[in-house]
Amino acid sequence: MIWSWLHRHPRLVDVSIVGLLLVLGIGATIRNDNGATGVVLSVAETAPLLFRRRYPVAVVVVVTAVVVGMVAAGVWVLPLQLGVALYTLTSVREQRGERAVGLAAIVAVAITVLSVGGIEFGAGAARVVFLIAAALLGDSIRSRRAYVREIEEKADRLERERESEARRVAAEEQARIARELHDIVAHALSVIIVQAGAADDAFELDPARARAPIRAVDSAARAALADLRRVLGILQDSAEYEPQPRLDQLDGLLDRVRATGLEVSLEIEGSLRPLSAAVELSAFRIVQEALTNSLKHAAAEHVRVRIRYGDKLELEIRDDGHGDESGGAGTGGNGLVGLRERIALLGGVLSAGPIRGGGYLVAAEIPIDEAG
């Protein structure tokens, strides 16, 4: 807590240090009977330390010059002022040229002490060693600060990367849920709309005939609700997950579509083989989306679904309606756009568009060499 307070009040710290060094320097000068010259030089040696943080190089140069003069005059008593200046320089500056000024200051003082006989060799050597220690301490503090700063920057960088990765994963999950919801809701609502219209027409003529479409609406709504609960269950800790749709569940999907009056035929070619869950789900969704678009936009009477097992899983859903590039079954539809992204992640391709002679074709190829 004390260190934190000191860091927040650097000017007060500098004034306190200068005041303390003035008292010590003037007191030592008076005890050694150095007279007014010693007092003046002591003040000149200490006062520049008020600017040590802003101008560390200049302060070292000025203080060194004063110290050399004090040594020559035989009044240099304490090495504390120059030690503080050297410590500040080496603790805040990293450039070699600026740090070389500190080394030059120590060398200049050492040469002056050895060449002037006013100071005993042992006392002079001790003061030079003190200056070297102060400079080394400052260098050690600077290295430690740099290391701590590097660790903090690395921690901040890792935290930003972690947050970025979390946002990316969340975005991917949101996109996946959006695709699932679109597939579920769009298909279910298409079936419900068609069946509700059929029930309304039948009710005018024969109320008893309206029961079958109403039951189909009920079945489609219940199936959609179950799928929604499964998709949204990932947001609940206690959710019970149901298996993802697979190709062996196509019969139920086709039956619901046939109940709307749309004729649907299914052709399977090649030998059935195990597929990965991702391929199974994507293939199911392609068929579901294509049938949904045929119901909603194409005014088709018949749809042929063909599945071929080989080196790749090939899917073709062809209707006899009048879909076009701008319709819901076109390439711009959100459902097929999401499916195209899903297939691309599996290394496959999906195409959709009107065909010559009328009708609309949705085709996909998904590699399954390693799907088992």
C-alpha positions in Angstrom: 0.0 0.0 0.0 2.9 2.4 0.8 4.6 1.6 -2.5 1.3 2.3 -4.3 1.0 5.7 -2.6 4.6 6.6 -3.4 4.1 5.7 -7.1 1.1 8.0 -7.2 3.1 11.0 -5.7 6.5 11.0 -7.5 7.1 14.7 -7.0 6.6 14.5 -3.2 9.1 11.5 -3.2 11.7 13.5 -5.1 11.4 16.5 -2.9 11.7 14.3 0.2 14.8 12.6 -1.2 16.4 15.9 -2.1 15.6 17.3 1.3 17.1 14.3 3.1 20.3 14.4 0.9 20.7 18.1 1.5 20.6 17.6 5.2 23.1 14.7 5.1 25.4 16.4 2.6 25.5 19.8 4.4 25.9 18.1 7.7 28.8 16.0 6.5 30.4 19.0 4.9 30.2 21.0 8.2 31.6 18.1 10.2 34.6 18.0 7.9 35.1 21.7 8.1 34.8 22.2 4.4 33.5 25.7 4.8 31.1 27.6 2.5 32.6 26.1 -0.6 31.6 22.6 0.5 28.1 23.7 1.4 27.6 25.4 -2.0 28.9 22.4 -3.9 26.8 20.1 -1.8 23.7 22.0 -2.7 24.7 22.1 -6.4 25.2 18.3 -6.3 21.8 17.6 -4.7 19.4 20.1 -6.3 19.4 18.6 -9.9 17.9 15.4 -8.5 14.5 17.2 -8.5 14.5 16.7 -12.3 16.0 13.2 -12.3 12.9 11.5 -13.7 12.3 13.9 -16.6 16.0 14.5 -17.6 18.0 11.5 -16.2 20.9 11.9 -18.6 21.3 15.6 -18.1 21.1 15.2 -14.3 23.9 12.5 -14.3 26.1 14.8 -16.4 25.5 17.8 -14.1 25.9 15.9 -10.9 29.1 14.1 -12.2 30.6 17.5 -13.1 29.9 18.8 -9.6 31.3 15.7 -8.0 34.5 16.0 -10.1 34.8 19.5 -8.9 34.2 18.5 -5.3 36.9 15.7 -5.6 39.3 18.2 -7.0 38.5 20.6 -4.2 38.8 17.8 -1.6 35.3 18.3 -0.3 33.5 15.2 -1.7 32.1 13.4 1.3 29.0 11.4 0.3 28.4 9.5 -3.0 24.7 9.3 -2.4 23.6 12.1 -4.8 25.5 10.7 -7.8 24.4 7.1 -6.8 20.7 8.2 -6.9 21.2 9.9 -10.3 22.9 6.7 -11.8 20.2 4.5 -10.3 17.5 6.6 -12.0 19.3 6.6 -15.3 19.8 2.9 -15.5 16.3 2.1 -14.2 14.4 4.1 -16.8 16.6 4.2 -19.9 17.2 1.3 -22.3 19.2 2.9 -25.1 22.9 1.9 -25.0 24.0 5.5 -25.8 22.2 7.0 -22.8 23.3 4.2 -20.5 26.8 4.7 -21.6 26.7 8.1 -20.1 26.3 6.4 -16.7 29.4 4.3 -17.3 31.4 7.3 -18.4 30.3 9.2 -15.2 31.7 6.3 -13.1 34.9 6.2 -15.0 35.4 9.9 -14.8 34.9 9.9 -11.0 37.2 6.9 -10.6 40.0 8.6 -12.6 39.6 11.8 -10.7 39.7 10.0 -7.3 42.8 8.1 -8.3 44.6 11.1 -9.8 43.8 13.6 -6.9 45.4 12.9 -3.6 42.9 14.6 -1.4 40.9 11.4 -0.8 42.4 8.1 0.6 42.5 5.3 -1.8 40.3 3.0 0.2 37.6 5.6 0.8 37.7 6.6 -2.8 37.4 3.0 -4.0 34.5 2.4 -1.7 32.6 5.3 -3.1 33.3 4.2 -6.7 32.1 0.7 -5.8 28.9 2.3 -4.3 28.3 4.1 -7.6 28.7 0.9 -9.6 26.3 -0.9 -7.2 23.7 1.9 -7.6 23.9 1.6 -11.4 23.6 -2.2 -11.3 20.7 -2.0 -9.0 18.9 0.4 -11.3 19.6 -1.9 -14.3 18.2 -4.9 -12.3 15.1 -2.9 -11.4 14.6 -1.9 -15.1 15.0 -5.5 -16.2 12.5 -6.7 -13.6 10.0 -4.0 -14.7 10.4 -5.0 -18.4 9.9 -8.7 -17.5 6.7 -7.9 -15.5 5.4 -5.7 -18.3 6.1 -8.4 -20.8 4.2 -10.9 -18.7 1.3 -8.5 -18.2 1.2 -7.8 -22.0 1.3 -11.6 -22.7 -1.5 -12.2 -20.2 -3.6 -9.4 -21.8 -2.9 -10.8 -25.2 -4.0 -14.3 -24.2 -7.1 -12.9 -22.6 -8.0 -11.0 -25.7 -7.4 -14.1 -27.8 -9.5 -16.2 -25.4 -12.3 -13.7 -25.6 -12.0 -13.6 -29.4 -12.1 -17.4 -29.6 -15.1 -17.4 -27.3 -16.9 -14.9 -29.5 -16.1 -16.9 -32.6 -17.3 -20.2 -31.1 -20.5 -18.4 -29.9 -21.1 -17.0 -33.4 -20.6 -20.4 -34.9 -23.0 -21.9 -32.4 -25.6 -19.2 -33.0 -25.3 -19.7 -36.8 -25.8 -23.5 -36.3 -28.8 -23.0 -34.1 -30.2 -20.5 -36.6 -29.9 -23.0 -39.4 -31.5 -25.7 -37.3 -34.4 -23.5 -36.3 -34.9 -22.4 -39.9 -34.9 -26.0 -41.1 -37.4 -27.1 -38.4 -39.7 -24.1 -38.4 -39.8 -23.6 -42.2 -40.7 -27.2 -42.9 -43.2 -27.5 -40.1 -45.0 -24.2 -41.0 -45.1 -25.2 -44.7 -46.9 -28.4 -43.8 -49.2 -26.7 -41.4 -50.1 -23.9 -43.8 -50.9 -26.4 -46.6 -52.9 -28.7 -44.3 -54.7 -25.8 -42.7 -55.8 -24.6 -46.1 -56.9 -28.1 -47.1 -58.9 -28.4 -43.8 -60.6 -25.1 -44.4 -61.6 -26.1 -47.9 -62.9 -29.5 -46.8 -64.8 -28.1 -43.9 -67.1 -26.1 -46.2 -68.1 -29.2 -48.1 -67.7 -32.1 -45.6 -66.6 -31.3 -42.1 -65.6 -35.0 -41.5 -63.0 -34.8 -44.2 -61.3 -31.9 -42.4 -60.2 -34.3 -39.6 -57.3 -35.7 -41.6 -55.6 -32.4 -42.5 -56.2 -31.2 -38.9 -54.5 -34.4 -37.6 -51.6 -33.7 -40.0 -51.3 -30.2 -38.6 -51.3 -31.6 -35.1 -48.6 -34.1 -36.0 -46.4 -31.5 -37.8 -46.7 -29.1 -34.9 -45.8 -31.7 -32.3 -42.8 -32.9 -34.3 -41.7 -29.3 -34.7 -42.1 -28.6 -31.0 -40.0 -31.7 -30.1 -37.3 -30.6 -32.5 -37.3 -27.0 -31.1 -37.0 -28.4 -27.6 -34.0 -30.5 -28.8 -32.3 -27.5 -30.4 -33.0 -25.1 -27.6 -32.1 -27.7 -25.0 -28.4 -26.8 -25.4 -29.3 -23.6 -23.4 -30.4 -25.7 -20.4 -28.2 -27.6 -18.1 -30.8 -30.3 -17.5 -31.8 -30.7 -21.2 -32.4 -34.2 -22.5 -31.0 -34.5 -26.0 -32.7 -36.5 -28.7 -30.7 -38.1 -31.6 -30.1 -35.8 -34.6 -32.2 -36.6 -37.7 -30.7 -39.2 -39.9 -31.4 -40.6 -43.4 -33.2 -43.6 -42.0 -35.8 -41.2 -40.7 -36.7 -39.9 -44.2 -39.8 -42.1 -44.3 -41.4 -40.1 -41.6 -40.5 -36.8 -43.3 -41.8 -38.0 -46.6 -45.1 -39.2 -45.1 -45.7 -35.8 -43.6 -45.1 -34.1 -46.9 -47.3 -36.7 -48.7 -50.1 -35.9 -46.3 -50.2 -32.4 -47.8 -51.1 -33.9 -51.2 -47.7 -33.6 -52.8 -46.5 -36.8 -54.4 -43.0 -37.8 -53.3 -41.0 -40.7 -54.5 -37.7 -42.0 -53.0 -35.0 -43.8 -55.0 -31.9 -45.2 -53.3 -28.9 -46.4 -55.4 -25.8 -48.2 -54.3 -25.0 -50.1 -51.1 -25.9 -48.5 -47.9 -22.9 -47.7 -45.8 -22.3 -46.1 -42.4 -22.0 -42.3 -42.4 -20.9 -39.8 -39.9 -23.5 -37.9 -37.9 -22.6 -34.7 -39.6 -23.1 -36.2 -43.1 -26.4 -37.9 -42.0 -27.7 -34.6 -40.5 -26.7 -32.5 -43.5 -28.2 -34.9 -46.0 -31.5 -35.0 -44.0 -31.6 -31.2 -43.9 -31.0 -30.9 -47.6 -34.0 -33.2 -48.4 -36.1 -31.4 -45.8 -35.2 -27.9 -47.2 -35.8 -28.9 -50.8 -39.2 -30.4 -50.0 -40.1 -27.4 -47.9 -39.3 -25.0 -50.8 -41.3 -27.2 -53.2 -44.3 -26.9 -50.9 -44.0 -23.2 -50.3 -42.9 -21.8 -53.7 -42.9 -24.2 -56.5 -46.6 -25.3 -56.7 -45.3 -28.7 -57.6 -47.3 -31.9 -57.9 -44.5 -34.4 -57.8 -41.1 -34.5 -56.2 -38.4 -37.2 -56.8 -35.8 -37.8 -54.2 -32.8 -39.8 -55.3 -29.9 -40.9 -53.0 -26.9 -42.5 -54.4 -24.1 -44.1 -52.3 -20.6 -44.3 -53.8 -17.3 -42.6 -53.2 -19.5 -39.6 -52.5 -23.1 -39.3 -51.2 -25.1 -37.8 -54.0 -28.5 -36.2 -53.4 -31.0 -35.0 -56.0 -34.4 -33.5 -55.2 -36.2 -32.7 -58.4 -39.8 -31.3 -58.6 -42.1 -30.4 -61.5 -43.0 -26.9 -60.2 -42.0 -23.5 -61.4 -39.2 -22.5 -59.0 -36.9 -19.7 -60.2 -33.7 -18.1 -59.0 -35.5 -15.5 -56.9 -37.8 -17.9 -55.2 -37.4 -19.5 -51.8 -35.9 -22.5 -53.5 -33.4 -20.4 -55.3 -29.8 -20.0 -54.5 -30.5 -16.9 -52.4 -32.8 -18.5 -49.9 -31.5 -18.5 -46.3 -32.2 -22.2 -45.9 -30.1 -23.2 -48.9 -27.4 -20.7 -48.1 -27.0 -22.2 -44.6 -27.0 -25.7 -46.1 -24.4 -24.7 -48.7 -22.1 -23.5 -45.8 -22.8 -26.7 -43.9 -21.9 -28.8 -46.9 -18.8 -26.7 -47.7 -17.5 -27.5 -44.2 -17.7 -31.2 -45.1 -15.8 -30.7 -48.3 -18.9 -31.0 -50.5 -20.8 -28.9 -52.9 -24.5 -28.0 -53.2 -26.3 -26.5 -56.3 -29.8 -25.4 -56.8 -31.7 -23.9 -59.7 -34.4 -24.3 -62.4 -34.0 -27.1 -65.0 -34.8 -27.1 -68.7 -38.3 -28.2 -69.4 -39.6 -27.0 -66.1 -39.1 -27.9 -62.5 -36.4 -27.3 -60.0 -33.4 -29.3 -58.9 -31.4 -29.3 -55.7 -28.3 -31.4 -55.9 -25.5 -32.1 -53.5 -22.3 -34.2 -53.3 -20.7 -34.9 -49.9 -17.4 -36.9 -49.6 -17.9 -39.9 -47.4 -14.5 -41.8 -47.9 -13.7 -41.4 -44.1 -17.2 -40.9 -42.8 -17.6 -44.3 -41.3 
